[in-house]
C-alpha cells in the first residue's frame, strides 16, 4: 500500500512537470516581477521625500542668516514641515478641479502622504532629545525612522517589504531548480517506454526511440526556460534593487542632518513652537502664513511668485503667530483705508 501511495504521488508530480510546470513558471515570473515593481516603488516613495527635504536644506543654506543663533530642532522641524506641506499642498492647488483633489491614486494606494507624515513625526521624536555637544548618530536615527515606518516598510500596508524582498532575491535560483526538476521528471517519465523495445523489431524500436528522444528534448526545454527566467529575474533584482535605494535614502538623511547640526548653535526647544499636525489643511497653513508674512516680509510675497519654501525666511527673525497677525490686521483696518492691493489680498 505504501508503495502504491508513493508511486501515485510520483506519477502526479511527473504529470504536473510535463504539462503544467512551464505555465506555472511563467505565471510565477509575472507575479515576481510585479511584486518587485511594487516593492521598488514603495521604497522609492520615501527616497522621493528625502530628496525633497534635501532640496529645501540646500535652499535654506543659501538663504540663511549667518549671524543668527539657530536651534537644530527648530530648523529641522520647519524644513520637514515645509517639505511635507509643499509637496502635497502644491499638488492640491494644481488639481483643485480634480474630484480626487485630496491625494493622487498612488498616494492613496501606497500610503505616501501618511508615510511622509509618519516620517516627519518619527524624526522629530528622535532629534528632540539630542544633547548638544555630543555627536549624534544620525545614521542610526535615519535607519530607525525608515525601518519602523509602517507605511513604507509594507506594500499597501499589508505585505512586509523586507520579507518579500529577501524572497525575491532567491527567485532566480528557484527558476534554475524548477527547470532542472522538470528535466529530470521528464526523463523519468520517458524511460519506462524503453522497456517495450524489441531488438528484433527494428522499425518498432526506432519508433519507440524517436518518441523517447522527443520527450527528452521537450523535457530539456524546461531547463532552458528556467535559465532564461532566472537571468531575467536577476536583471530585475539588479536594476530595481531596493537595498541600494534604501541605503541611499539613509545616507542622504544622515548627510542633511549633519549639515543642519553643523549650522546650528544649540538644540533648544522653544515653548511657543507648535507640534506637527499631518491632518492640518495645507491651505489653512498657507493662508495663516500669508497673513502674518504680509505684515513683516518683503512686499510681493503674497503674489506667490516666490516659492513657498521661503515661509521660514530668515530664521533669526521672530516668528509672527496667527493670533498676533490677526490683531495686527484689525489695527491696520481701523487705522487706514485698505489699498487696492490689500483688497485683492483679502
Buried (B, 14 or more C-beta within 10 A) or exposed (E): EEEEEEEEEEEEBBEEBBEEBBEBBEEBBEEBBEBBEBBBBBBBBBBBBBBBBBBBBEBBEEEBEEEEEBBBBBBBBBBBBBBBBBBBBBBBEEBEEEEEEEBBEEBEBBBBBBBBBBBBBBBBEBBEEBEEEEEBEBBEBBBBBBEEBEBBBBBEBEBEBEEBBEEBBEBBEBBBEBBBBBBBBBBBBBEEEEEEBEEEEEEEBEEBEEEBEEBBEBBBBBBEBBBBBBEBBBEBBEEBBBEEBBEBBBBBBBBBBBBBBEBBEEBBEEEEEEEBEBEBEBEEBBEBBBBBBBEBBEEEBBEEEEEBBBBBBEBEEEBBEBEEBEEBBEEEEEEEEEEEEBEEEE
